[in-house]
Amino acid sequence: MIPLWALLLVIVLAVAALLGLWLSLTASRLNRLHIRTDAARLSLEGALQARSAVVSAIHPDLVRAAGRTTAVALKASDMDARSDAENMLLRQLRDEDVTNPAFVEASVKVDIAARFYNDAVGDTRDLRKRPVVRAFRLAGSAPLPAFYEAMSLGDGTV
């Protein structure tokens, strides 16, 4: 006959092992979400730079403004500075600029990249809100990603 204390020890160790495995899998998923968010942010930054280059090409007076806009860093935890700069640049465009096919194409790419980025941010933030993730500090020191919100070509928002 197995002593009761040995049986309880086996059960406690099994529960601890399962909890550890679950926490490890959750931390790995969170890490993959952060990687996805970073990749989407880099894609968004590339689309924004391409649109700024198009703005510079179709509206030579805005070359300096476009340069200042792309000089603002697109930080995962602070998207407001870049989105404000992008919005200021877009407000300076004329009606004929925004109907330029090259600008329309570049803006559509920005809108798509922003949607992918915001989806990744939403998934990451949803997982990070869970009490277990916060209690065990599974996010480590990674900054909480912020949503990107800027004017869109069509409806005024992304």
C-alpha positions, 0 to 999 in steps of 0.5 A: 500500500502506498502511503497517503503522503506519497500519493499527495506528493505525486498529485501536487507534483503533477499539478505543479508540472501541468501548471508550469507547462501551461504557463510556459505555453502561455508565455511562448504564445505571448512572445509570438504575439509580440513578435507578430506585433513588431513585424506588423509595426515594421511593415506599417513603418515601411508603408508610411515611409513609402507614402511619404516618398509619394507625397514628396514626389507629387507635391515638392513643396512638402518634401521637408514636411514629409522628411520630418514626418518620417523622422518621427520614430514609430515606437510600439508603446507610443504611436501618437507622435507618429500618427499626429505627424502623419495627420499633419502631413495629410492635412497639407495635401490638396484635393488633386494630391489625394486623388493621385493614383500613386498616392491612393495606392500608397494610402491603401497599403498604409491602411492595410498595414495599419489594420494588420498592426492593430489586429496584432496589438489587439490580440497581444493586449487581450492576452496581456490583460489576463490575470494569470499573465499579469500575476506571473509577469509573463510579459516580462519587460516588453512594453504594452503595444499601442494602437495606431490611429491616423487619418485614412484616405476614405473615412477619416480614421484607420 
